[in-house]
Each structure stands twice: as structure tokens, then as C-alpha cells.
Amino acid sequence: MPRPPRYSSSRSDRRSAPEAAPHPAAPRGPAGAAPRPGAGRSAEAAQAPEALSATAAPTGDRPVRAAPRLHQRALWAAIALLSVLLAASVWMGQRPSAPPLTQKDIDAAVLRTLETQPLPAATARAVQTIAPSVVRVVGYARTKKGKEVERGIGTGVVILDKGVVLTNLHVVQGTTRVQITFSDGMEAGASVTGVQPENDLAVLQAHKIPDDLVAAPLRSTQNLRPGDPVVAVGFPFGIGPSASAGVVSGLEREFDSPEGKRELQHLIQFDAAANPGNSGGPLVTLDGEVVGIVTAILNPTPARTFIGIGFAVPIENAAAAVGMPPF
């Protein structure tokens, strides 16, 4: 029986053997048996899916592994933010609070304001208070030929906001028409509704009044003393309103008019400048409160100008002329 042929190892086989080495996992036949044709290819084909799956697996697993990492980063960022907020709140809570405001602090602030911002003069505040209630009074008369002429100029003060004005009787006596001018410039006719000759006072009622007419504040002379500062406001020689300041020179004074027609009693003597045209105007305290109605000046010369002595009717008498209750 003839022996099976043997394959001899040729040089070419040795050179190609490493290149065609079978896969370790490839099945082998009996020892010494030659591999079957196509067996190597079948083993390689069988390993191909495993290689493909082994290669593709990492690519498919990447998103699954990245998602937890993103969640971890967001979680750490949130923890860091909360830590910063907590630290800030603790720091704010430990800051010292502002001390409570005390009366001493308020007094110090007021004192600093007074030192750095000077206040207006007391006389200026008095004039500002009384000015809206001061009016200009002009009396007109007719000559024998029937021509209307200006007879006299004086001052008045509003004591009731319905248009009741106090002035001197000698300002309107003998006139046929009276016209008053309010502080806002409004002009209106007026009628004499009452007189008090013993105090040289007349009461006027304006025919029309401003909407915001203000009555002057009044003050009793009971506590008035010589030396107290006063201010006279009026229209001297028709100029004004003008203000002058002085003091109370005396109380309970008497005065005889130059014409000898009337004697006035219980007057306030003052040294604030007053001239013709001031008659009927208010004499006020530094609070702007009326204590008298300017009525006369003493000048022994025919000049009839101020030389330092003026007289005012106490406001109690003036109020009585209007029917107002005493203080």
C-alpha cells in the first residue's frame, strides 16, 4: 500500500509561514494534518464580527460615560455657588448695624445747619408774615368844579379775610370815593362801614377781594413792654410797601392832633420811622402779629416828618371798632 505523500518544508514556505500563520483561536486538525482549504478564511470570518464589535463598543460607550461627568460638574458648580451665598449672608449678618438716632444727634445737625446757613433777619420774617395783609388806601374828593382829585394816601390792614380793612379815620374822612390796592396788585373800591373818632379809626369793606386774601394775625398788648422790638409797615408818601424797625418807647401815651380836633389816649409810643402815608398801617412784633395801628407822628415843626416819635392805637381798641371780641 503506497504511503501518503508528505509535504516538505520548502524555503518559500518558511518565508511565508509567518505571514500566513493561523489565528491562535483557529481550530486545528489532527497532528500533522494539513489545514483544509478555506479553513483559515472561515476562522478569520468568524473572528471579524468579534473584532468589529470589540472596536465599536468603546465608541458607543462614550456618551454613556460623559453624561455622569456633566452632572457631576453642574453639581459642584451649584455647591460652590451656594457656599459663596452662604458666606456672603454670614458676612452681612456680622456687619455692625447703624446706631439709633438720638436727640443729641438731631441737635448737633441743627446746630451745624445754623452755623453754615444764616437765617433771615427777624425783622424780615416779620415783614414777610404781615405783607399779604397790608393794603394801600387812597381817598378821592371832588372839587367845586366837580373834578375828582386825590385827597390823601394812607395804609390799611386786613383783619378779616372777607375784605374788612382797618385804617385811620383822617385818611378817608371827607372823601367821596375810596380805593384800595391789595398786596397782589388787585384794585377794588371800598365803603366806609364804621368809624371810631376817639381812636382815629375807620372800618372799610372792600367791594371785591382776592381769592387768597389773608387776614393779619393780631396780638394783645397786655405783655408789651418798652424796649420790645417792633416793625412799622406802610406806604410813606405813597412809596411802598415800606418797612422800618424800632422799639416800643413807651405805653399809655396821649397825643393832641396838630389841628386840635382830637385827643388820643392809651397810645403806644415807638421810634420806628413813620411818615405821612404810614397812617393806618400795622405796627407788628417780630412774629408779624399786629399790636397797634399807626396813627400819628410828633413833630413840632411844620415839616410833618418823622423825628423819632410815633404813636399807634392799641389793637384792642382797633378790634373793638370792628366789633371783634377783646383778647
C-alpha positions in Angstrom: 0.0 0.0 0.0 1.5 3.2 -1.0 2.4 5.8 1.8 0.6 9.2 1.8 2.7 11.9 0.4 4.4 14.3 2.8 4.6 18.0 2.4 8.2 19.1 2.6 9.1 22.4 4.1 10.5 24.4 1.3 12.3 27.7 1.7 9.4 29.6 0.2 7.1 28.0 2.8 9.3 29.1 5.6 9.3 32.6 4.3 5.5 32.8 4.0 4.8 30.8 7.2 4.8 33.8 9.5 2.6 35.8 7.2 0.1 33.0 6.9 0.2 31.9 10.5 -3.2 30.7 11.6 -5.1 32.6 14.2 -4.5 31.2 17.7 -8.1 30.6 18.1 -8.5 28.8 14.8 -9.3 25.1 15.1 -6.7 22.7 14.1 -7.0 19.2 12.7 -5.1 16.2 13.8 -1.4 16.5 14.4 0.5 16.7 11.3 -2.7 17.2 9.2 -2.7 20.0 6.7 -5.3 22.6 7.1 -8.3 22.4 4.9 -8.7 24.8 2.1 -10.8 27.8 3.3 -10.5 26.9 6.9 -8.3 29.9 7.6 -10.8 32.1 5.9 -13.6 30.7 7.9 -11.8 31.4 11.2 -11.0 34.9 10.1 -14.6 35.5 9.1 -15.7 34.1 12.4 -13.4 36.5 14.3 -14.4 39.5 12.2 -17.7 40.2 14.0 -15.9 39.9 17.3 -13.3 42.4 16.2 -15.8 44.8 14.8 -17.9 44.6 18.0 -14.8 45.0 20.1 -13.8 48.0 18.1 -17.2 49.7 18.0 -18.0 49.1 21.7 -15.8 51.9 23.0 -17.3 54.3 20.5 -20.8 53.5 21.6 -20.0 53.7 25.3 -18.6 57.3 25.2 -21.9 59.3 25.6 -22.9 57.0 28.4 -19.7 57.8 30.3 -19.8 61.6 29.5 -23.3 62.3 30.9 -22.4 61.5 34.5 -19.4 63.7 34.2 -21.6 66.7 33.1 -24.0 66.1 36.0 -21.1 66.0 38.4 -19.7 69.3 37.1 -23.1 71.0 37.4 -23.5 69.6 41.0 -20.1 71.0 42.0 -20.9 74.4 40.5 -24.1 74.6 42.4 -22.4 73.6 45.6 -19.8 76.3 45.1 -22.5 79.0 44.4 -24.4 78.0 47.5 -21.2 78.2 49.5 -20.5 81.7 48.2 -24.0 82.9 49.0 -23.9 81.4 52.5 -20.6 83.1 53.2 -22.0 86.4 51.9 -25.1 86.2 54.1 -23.0 85.3 57.2 -20.7 88.3 56.5 -23.7 90.6 56.1 -25.2 89.4 59.3 -22.0 90.1 61.2 -21.7 93.7 60.0 -22.3 96.2 62.7 -25.8 97.9 62.4 -26.1 101.7 62.3 -26.5 103.2 65.8 -30.0 104.6 66.6 -30.6 108.3 66.0 -30.7 110.2 69.3 -31.9 113.7 70.2 -28.2 114.7 70.7 -27.5 113.8 67.0 -30.5 115.9 65.9 -29.4 118.9 68.0 -25.9 118.6 66.5 -27.2 118.5 63.0 -29.5 121.6 63.6 -26.5 123.4 65.1 -24.3 122.7 62.1 -27.1 124.0 59.8 -27.5 127.2 61.8 -23.7 127.7 61.7 -23.4 127.2 58.0 -26.6 128.6 56.7 -27.6 132.0 58.2 -31.3 132.6 58.8 -33.1 135.7 57.6 -33.3 138.6 60.0 -36.1 138.6 62.5 -37.5 141.8 61.0 -37.5 140.3 57.5 -39.6 137.4 58.8 -42.0 139.8 60.5 -42.5 141.8 57.2 -42.9 138.6 55.3 -45.7 137.5 57.6 -47.7 140.7 57.6 -47.1 141.8 54.0 -50.0 139.8 52.4 -52.4 141.7 54.7 -51.2 145.2 54.1 -53.2 147.4 51.6 -52.7 150.8 50.0 -55.6 153.2 50.7 -56.3 156.2 48.5 -59.2 158.7 49.2 -60.6 160.9 46.4 -62.7 164.0 46.6 -64.3 166.4 44.2 -63.5 170.0 43.8 -66.1 172.7 43.5 -65.9 172.3 39.7 -66.7 168.6 40.1 -63.3 167.3 39.2 -62.2 164.2 41.2 -58.8 164.7 42.8 -56.7 162.6 45.2 -57.2 163.8 48.7 -54.9 161.6 50.7 -52.9 158.4 50.7 -52.6 156.0 53.6 -52.3 152.4 54.6 -54.7 149.8 55.8 -54.5 146.3 57.2 -56.9 143.4 56.5 -58.2 142.0 59.8 -61.0 139.7 58.4 -60.4 137.7 55.2 -63.9 138.7 53.9 -62.4 142.1 53.0 -62.7 144.1 56.2 -59.9 146.6 56.5 -58.8 148.9 59.3 -57.3 152.3 58.6 -57.2 155.8 60.1 -60.2 158.0 60.0 -58.3 161.0 58.8 -57.2 159.1 55.7 -60.8 158.6 54.4 -62.6 161.5 56.1 -64.2 163.9 53.7 -63.7 161.6 50.6 -66.3 160.7 48.0 -64.6 157.5 46.9 -62.1 155.2 48.4 -59.9 152.8 46.5 -57.6 150.1 48.0 -54.9 148.1 46.4 -54.2 144.6 47.7 -50.7 143.0 48.0 -51.2 141.1 44.8 -51.9 144.2 42.9 -55.7 143.9 42.7 -57.5 147.2 43.0 -61.0 147.5 44.4 -63.4 150.2 45.6 -64.3 150.2 49.3 -67.0 151.6 51.5 -66.7 153.1 55.0 -68.8 150.9 57.2 -67.8 152.2 60.7 -65.8 154.9 62.4 -64.3 155.4 65.9 -63.4 159.1 66.1 -61.9 158.9 69.6 -59.2 156.5 68.3 -59.0 158.0 64.8 -60.1 154.6 63.3 -62.2 153.7 60.3 -63.5 150.4 59.1 -63.6 149.7 55.3 -65.3 146.9 53.4 -63.7 146.0 50.0 -66.2 145.6 47.1 -64.1 142.7 45.7 -61.2 140.7 47.2 -58.5 138.3 46.0 -59.3 134.6 46.3 -56.3 134.0 48.6 -56.8 137.1 50.9 -55.1 136.6 54.3 -56.2 138.3 57.5 -53.4 139.7 59.7 -52.6 137.9 63.0 -53.4 140.0 66.0 -51.7 140.1 69.4 -52.7 141.6 72.7 -50.6 144.5 74.1 -51.0 143.1 77.6 -47.5 141.8 77.7 -45.9 144.5 75.6 -43.0 146.3 77.3 -40.8 149.3 76.5 -37.8 148.1 74.6 -39.7 145.3 72.7 -38.7 145.4 69.0 -41.5 146.4 66.6 -41.8 147.0 62.8 -44.0 149.5 61.1 -45.2 148.7 57.5 -46.9 151.1 55.2 -46.8 153.5 52.2 -44.9 156.6 53.4 -45.5 159.4 50.9 -47.2 156.7 48.7 -44.0 154.6 48.4 -44.2 151.0 49.4 -45.0 148.8 51.0 -42.0 150.0 53.1 -40.8 148.6 56.4 -38.9 150.3 59.3 -37.8 148.8 62.6 -37.5 150.2 66.1 -38.6 149.5 69.6 -41.5 150.3 71.9 -40.6 153.6 73.5 -43.5 153.8 76.0 -47.1 152.9 76.7 -50.2 154.8 77.7 -49.2 157.9 75.9 -51.5 160.8 74.9 -51.4 162.9 71.8 -53.2 166.0 70.6 -53.6 166.4 66.8 -51.9 169.5 65.4 -55.3 170.8 64.4 -56.5 170.4 67.9 -59.5 168.5 66.7 -59.0 165.3 68.7 -57.1 164.0 71.7 -55.9 160.4 71.5 -55.2 158.4 74.6 -53.7 155.0 75.7 -51.3 155.1 72.7 -48.2 153.0 72.0 -45.1 155.2 71.5 -42.4 153.8 69.2 -39.3 155.0 67.3 -39.6 153.0 64.1 -39.6 155.5 61.2 -43.1 156.6 60.1 -44.1 159.4 57.8 -47.3 160.7 56.1 -48.7 157.7 54.3 -47.9 155.3 57.1 -51.2 156.3 58.8 -53.5 153.3 59.2 -50.7 150.8 58.8 -49.8 148.0 61.2 -47.3 148.1 64.0 -46.2 144.4 64.4 -44.0 142.3 66.6 -41.1 140.3 65.3 -43.6 137.4 64.9 -45.5 139.6 62.4 -48.5 140.0 64.8 -50.3 143.3 64.9 -50.2 145.1 68.2 -51.3 148.6 67.0 -52.4 150.8 64.1 -50.0 153.6 63.3 -51.9 156.9 63.6 -49.6 159.9 64.2 -46.1 161.2 64.5 -44.9 164.1 66.7 -43.1 166.9 65.0 -43.3 170.4 66.5 -42.3 171.9 63.2 -44.5 172.5 60.1 -42.5 169.8 58.2 -44.7 167.0 59.4 -41.8 164.5 59.0 -40.6 161.9 61.4 -38.1 162.9 64.1 -38.2 159.7 66.2 -41.6 159.8 67.9 -44.6 157.9 66.5 -47.9 156.7 68.0 -50.1 153.7 67.4 -53.6 152.9 68.6 -53.6 149.6 70.6 -55.1 146.7 68.7 -57.6 146.1 71.4 -59.2 149.5 70.6 -59.0 148.8 66.9 -60.7 145.4 67.2 -63.5 147.0 69.2 -64.2 149.3 66.3 -64.9 146.2 64.1 -66.9 144.5 66.8 -64.3 141.8 67.4 -64.2 140.3 70.9 -61.4 141.6 73.2 -58.3 139.4 73.7 
